[in-house]
Amino acid sequence: MEKQNRFKKYYAGIFCLLIVVGIFGGIGSVMGLPNMLNTIMKTAHDLLLNTVFYLMAICVITGALGAIFVEFGVVSLLERILRPLMRPLFNLPGVASLGAVMTFLSDNPAIISLAKDKRFSTYFKKYQFISLTNFGTAFGMGLLVIVFMISQGFFVEPFIGLLGAMIGCLVSTRLMQRFIVKSYPEYKDEPAAVLDEKDMKDEEAVKETSMFTRILNALLDGGKSGVDVGMSIIPGVLIISTLVMMLTFGGTAEGVDEMGNDIIVYTGGAFQGTQLLPWVAGKLSFVFEWLFGFSAPELVAFPITALGAVGAALGLIPEFTAKGIIDGNAIAVCTAMGMCWSGYLSTDAATLDSLGYRPLVPKAFLSSFLGGICAGIFAHWVYVLIIYIGTLFAAAPVWNVQTQGTLCNSPQHQQIELTMMDDSTFVVKDWFGEKGTDLEFRVNSQDSSIVITNAYAEKKDRFFFVRINDKALQGEVAYAALHPMGEYSRYKGDETGGNMFVFAFLYDGAHRPLDRGYYELVWGNGTPQTVEAEKYIQREIEAEKDSLLHDSTYKTVAERVLEVNDTVKIDTISR
């Protein structure tokens, strides 16, 4: 027997070694070993600085908020409000709503502390009690996920995702109950716990304290619990997200070959990889597109990561945003699936093990998995429905004109369509010659400057980031940072003629400055307004080029205005 156990131990070790060598050997064969190691370190470092610390800050704040809610009875109030929904929707007693609120405000393990309270567990039949694992998982880290998505500039979509997570929770919890009753019919009527005389004793009265002390204790204790949650997500974000990103993203495109194909090179930079997951997802893209409305195969990396750690999955969002593949639908679906799965592969097993029901772990996994799928599908189709309803009440055009757009007084003119809507907004269709990338603005009545209304990010209410080409490579224009403040923008005219201009900084897909100057539209009897100003800018650019040749520390105007560490970088969490 001892020899057999030793053989099994060695076999497991060899098997593990083969898996590790296979994964990293495969990645290294594509990227090169030095590049692979550099990418791992740089990606983990970037995630630590720009994602983990941001998530930890959210954890601390939400932890403190949750503690305040508990201390002053907000949780109890929410429990009473939600109680009527428990029995008809989830087949659970009303007190189960407390578990939903606690896990939503903190994390999945919060359900364990509740479940181990005998007074709490007496309300449940055994099959209901066990299903609390799936019920709590579906709401785990819900507040963190929603706050994070809102911080990315999306406000309605995360709440659509919350609704989807509720549907996923319903499916997951009900399925788990069915599986339990089918395997253990006796659990249907057997109570989860029975109080004895010792448990029936009244709890000691809590000493009254001042309002200030209660608030201070709640904030500090909640903040400390938030730190614990934040610390617990570090391994998931750094390990899982790094690996997933290396299986999701590709190398850097350096021109094209004679056949017109991109030349991909690996430099060891952060967020490079083999694109294995998009390749696999691309083969099944029609499935993901129909079920979840994913516009890019790379998005499948989020739910895959959320299986192990939703905190790690959140670390993918900024890079998705940087590549221009994230949209409102993806945010709604990712919120729903992220909440519903919430790293159940690690938490479901731990929860059931701590409660003494380890044999039911596979059934919990299956229930949670199917619940997450349903959550994503529901969120997607609700989003589609809302968008459709929105189109029914969308603004209608009042007039439109065909005009020409120029940048930096370039000799190249682009045919542009300018439309005024009945809500006093203007739409510049395909404003930079790229289909589907419109520029939307309204006019400030005080000084006739323009206000950008469709920017995906802002910096200090002075710079507005607008997409130009989602698929732009290095050296190609990907997005613009518009500066419409004061004299740097103006609109004047009507259907018969006029002009519009705004100052723009252009960047490529690698976030490198390409050009700057006035973007101007002129139509009808209007005349150009930026010719003289542009001449000065061109002289300044030439002076900068000359300075750069003699002084490597010299910074261009664009670099000074949009400092790397003080801007809405496309690849940072600040979006």
Residue pairs with C-beta under 8 A, 6 or more apart in sequence:
23 243
24 36
26 274
27 36
27 246
27 247
27 273
27 274
28 36
30 266
30 274
31 39
31 251
31 266
31 272
31 273
31 274
32 266
34 268
35 266
35 267
35 268
35 272
36 246
36 268
37 268
38 268
38 269
39 246
39 266
39 268
39 269
39 270
39 271
39 272
39 273
40 242
40 246
42 268
42 269
42 270
43 241
43 242
43 245
43 246
43 270
43 271
43 272
44 238
44 242
45 270
46 270
46 271
46 571
47 237
47 238
47 241
47 242
47 315
48 234
48 237
48 238
50 318
50 571
50 572
50 573
51 237
51 241
51 314
51 315
51 318
51 573
52 230
52 233
52 234
52 237
52 238
52 315
54 573
55 144
55 148
55 230
55 233
55 237
55 311
55 314
55 315
56 226
56 227
56 230
56 231
56 233
57 230
58 144
58 147
58 148
58 151
59 144
59 226
59 227
59 229
59 230
59 233
60 223
60 226
60 227
60 230
61 223
61 226
62 105
62 106
62 143
62 144
62 147
62 226
63 106
63 222
63 223
63 224
63 225
63 226
63 227
63 229
64 218
64 219
64 220
64 222
64 223
64 226
65 105
65 143
65 222
66 75
66 102
66 105
66 106
66 143
66 222
66 225
67 218
67 219
67 221
67 222
67 223
67 225
68 74
68 215
68 218
68 219
68 222
69 75
69 78
69 105
70 218
71 214
71 215
71 217
71 218
72 214
72 218
75 98
75 101
75 102
75 105
76 98
78 97
78 101
79 94
79 95
79 97
79 98
79 101
82 97
82 100
82 101
83 94
83 95
83 97
84 94
85 97
86 92
86 93
86 94
86 96
86 97
87 93
87 94
89 170
90 96
90 135
90 169
90 170
90 173
90 174
91 128
91 173
91 174
91 177
92 124
92 128
92 131
92 132
92 135
92 173
93 123
93 124
93 128
94 123
95 120
95 123
96 123
96 124
96 128
96 132
96 135
98 114
98 120
99 110
99 111
99 114
99 115
99 132
99 135
99 136
100 135
100 136
100 139
100 169
102 110
102 111
102 114
103 110
103 111
103 136
103 137
103 139
103 140
103 141
103 142
104 139
104 140
104 142
104 143
105 142
105 143
106 141
106 225
106 229
107 140
107 141
107 229
107 232
107 342
107 347
108 136
108 137
108 140
108 141
108 342
108 343
108 344
108 347
108 351
109 347
109 350
109 351
110 136
110 140
111 132
111 133
111 135
111 136
111 137
111 351
112 351
112 354
112 355
114 120
114 132
115 121
115 129
115 132
115 351
115 355
116 354
116 355
118 193
118 195
118 199
119 195
119 199
121 129
121 192
121 193
122 191
122 192
122 193
122 194
122 195
124 132
124 191
124 192
124 193
125 187
125 188
125 189
125 190
125 191
125 192
126 184
126 187
126 188
126 190
126 191
126 192
127 177
127 180
127 181
127 184
127 187
127 188
128 177
128 192
129 192
129 193
129 355
130 176
130 180
130 187
130 352
130 355
130 357
130 360
131 173
131 176
131 177
131 180
133 176
133 348
133 351
133 352
133 355
133 364
134 169
134 172
134 173
134 175
134 176
134 348
134 364
134 367
134 368
134 371
135 169
135 172
135 173
136 351
137 172
137 340
137 341
137 342
137 344
137 347
137 348
137 351
137 368
138 165
138 166
138 168
138 169
138 172
138 173
138 339
138 340
138 342
138 368
138 371
138 375
139 165
139 169
139 339
139 342
140 310
140 339
140 342
140 343
140 347
141 229
141 310
141 311
141 339
141 342
142 162
142 165
142 339
144 229
144 311
144 314
145 158
145 161
145 310
145 314
145 335
145 338
145 339
146 158
146 159
146 161
146 162
146 335
148 314
148 317
149 157
149 158
149 161
149 317
149 331
149 334
149 335
150 158
151 573
152 317
152 318
152 321
152 326
152 331
152 575
153 456
153 457
153 575
154 328
154 331
156 328
156 386
157 328
157 329
157 331
157 332
157 335
157 383
158 331
158 332
158 335
160 332
160 335
160 336
160 379
160 382
160 383
160 386
161 331
161 332
161 333
161 334
161 335
161 336
161 338
161 339
161 379
162 335
162 336
162 339
163 336
163 378
163 379
163 382
164 332
164 333
164 335
164 336
164 337
164 340
164 375
164 376
164 378
164 379
164 382
165 335
165 336
165 339
165 340
165 375
165 379
167 374
167 375
167 378
168 336
168 337
168 339
168 340
168 371
168 372
168 373
168 374
168 375
168 376
168 378
169 340
169 371
169 375
170 371
171 367
171 370
171 371
171 374
171 375
172 340
172 367
172 368
172 370
172 371
172 372
173 367
173 371
175 366
175 367
175 370
175 371
176 363
176 364
176 367
179 360
179 363
179 366
179 367
180 187
180 360
180 363
181 187
181 188
183 360
183 363
209 217
233 309
233 311
233 312
236 308
236 309
236 311
236 312
236 343
237 309
237 311
237 312
237 314
237 315
239 312
240 305
240 308
240 309
240 312
241 305
241 312
241 313
241 315
241 316
244 277
244 301
244 304
244 305
244 312
244 316
245 271
245 273
245 301
245 316
245 319
246 272
246 273
246 274
247 273
247 274
247 275
247 276
247 277
247 301
248 273
248 275
248 276
248 277
248 278
248 298
248 301
248 316
249 271
249 272
249 273
249 275
249 298
249 319
249 323
250 264
250 272
250 273
250 274
250 275
251 264
251 265
251 266
251 267
251 272
251 273
252 264
252 265
252 266
252 267
252 269
252 272
252 474
252 510
253 262
253 263
253 264
253 265
253 473
253 474
254 263
254 264
254 265
254 474
255 262
255 263
256 262
256 263
257 263
262 473
266 272
271 319
271 571
277 297
277 298
277 300
277 301
277 304
278 296
278 297
278 298
278 300
279 297
281 288
281 297
281 298
281 300
282 297
285 294
285 297
288 294
288 297
288 299
288 300
289 295
291 373
291 376
291 377
291 380
292 299
292 329
292 333
292 376
292 377
292 380
293 329
293 330
293 333
293 380
293 383
293 384
294 300
294 329
294 330
294 333
295 325
295 327
295 329
295 330
296 323
296 325
298 320
298 323
298 325
299 320
299 325
299 326
299 330
299 334
301 316
302 313
302 316
302 317
302 320
302 330
302 334
302 337
302 338
303 313
303 334
303 337
303 338
303 341
303 372
303 376
305 312
305 313
305 316
306 312
306 313
306 334
306 337
306 338
306 341
306 342
306 343
306 372
307 341
307 343
307 344
307 345
308 343
308 345
308 346
309 343
309 346
310 338
310 339
310 341
310 342
310 343
311 343
313 334
313 338
314 338
317 326
317 334
318 571
318 572
318 573
318 575
319 571
320 326
320 330
321 456
321 570
321 571
321 575
322 511
322 570
322 571
323 470
324 467
324 470
324 471
324 478
324 479
325 470
328 383
328 387
329 380
329 383
329 384
332 379
332 380
332 382
332 383
333 376
333 379
333 380
333 383
335 379
336 372
336 375
336 376
336 378
336 379
337 372
337 373
337 375
337 376
337 379
339 375
340 368
340 371
340 372
340 375
340 376
341 368
341 369
341 372
344 364
344 365
344 368
344 369
344 372
345 365
348 361
348 364
348 365
348 368
349 358
349 361
349 364
349 365
352 358
352 360
352 361
352 364
353 361
395 421
395 422
395 423
395 425
396 421
396 422
397 419
397 420
397 421
397 422
398 420
398 421
398 422
399 419
399 420
399 494
399 495
400 417
400 418
400 419
400 420
401 417
401 418
401 495
401 523
401 524
402 415
402 416
402 417
402 523
403 415
403 416
403 417
403 418
403 521
403 522
403 523
404 413
404 414
404 415
404 416
404 521
404 522
404 523
405 413
405 414
405 415
405 416
405 428
405 431
405 432
405 433
405 519
405 520
405 521
406 412
406 413
406 414
406 519
406 520
407 432
407 504
407 506
407 515
407 517
407 518
407 519
407 520
408 515
408 516
408 517
408 518
408 534
408 537
408 538
409 517
409 518
409 528
409 530
409 531
409 534
414 432
414 433
416 428
416 429
416 430
416 431
416 521
417 428
417 429
417 430
418 426
418 427
418 428
418 429
418 500
418 521
418 523
419 426
419 427
419 429
420 426
420 495
421 427
424 442
424 443
425 440
425 441
425 442
425 453
426 440
426 441
426 442
426 443
426 491
426 500
427 438
427 439
427 440
428 438
428 439
428 440
428 441
428 500
428 521
429 438
430 436
430 437
430 438
431 437
431 438
431 439
431 468
431 519
432 439
432 468
432 469
432 477
432 480
434 468
434 469
437 466
437 467
437 468
437 469
437 470
438 454
439 452
439 454
439 466
440 452
440 453
440 454
441 450
441 451
441 452
441 453
441 484
441 491
441 502
442 450
442 451
442 453
443 449
443 450
443 451
443 491
444 450
444 451
447 486
448 490
448 491
448 492
449 484
449 485
449 486
449 488
449 489
449 490
449 491
450 484
450 489
450 490
450 491
450 500
450 502
451 484
452 464
452 466
452 482
452 484
452 502
454 466
455 464
455 465
455 466
455 482
456 465
456 466
456 467
456 575
457 464
457 465
457 568
457 570
457 574
457 575
458 464
458 465
458 568
459 465
459 481
459 562
459 567
459 568
462 483
462 485
463 481
463 482
463 483
463 505
463 561
463 562
463 567
463 568
464 481
464 482
464 483
464 484
465 479
465 480
465 481
465 482
465 568
465 570
466 479
466 480
466 482
467 478
467 479
468 477
468 478
468 479
468 480
468 506
469 476
469 477
469 478
469 479
469 509
470 478
471 509
472 478
472 479
472 508
472 509
473 508
473 509
474 508
474 509
474 510
474 512
475 508
475 514
476 508
476 509
477 506
477 507
477 508
477 514
477 515
478 507
478 508
478 509
479 506
479 507
479 570
480 504
480 505
480 506
480 507
480 519
481 504
481 505
481 507
481 562
482 489
482 502
482 503
482 504
482 505
482 519
483 489
483 502
483 503
483 504
483 505
483 561
484 502
484 503
488 502
488 503
489 500
489 501
489 502
489 503
490 499
490 500
490 501
490 529
491 498
491 499
491 500
492 498
492 499
492 500
492 526
493 499
493 500
493 523
493 524
493 526
495 524
496 524
496 525
497 523
497 524
497 525
497 526
498 522
498 523
498 524
498 526
499 520
499 521
499 522
499 523
499 526
499 527
499 528
499 529
500 520
500 521
501 518
501 519
501 520
501 521
501 529
501 530
502 518
502 519
503 516
503 517
503 518
503 519
504 516
504 517
504 518
504 519
505 513
505 515
505 516
505 558
505 561
505 562
506 513
506 514
506 515
506 516
507 513
507 514
507 570
508 514
511 569
511 570
511 571
513 556
513 558
513 559
513 562
516 537
516 541
516 557
516 558
517 530
517 534
517 537
517 538
518 530
518 533
518 534
518 537
520 528
520 529
520 530
522 528
540 557
544 554
544 556
544 557
547 554
548 554
548 556
568 574
568 575
569 575
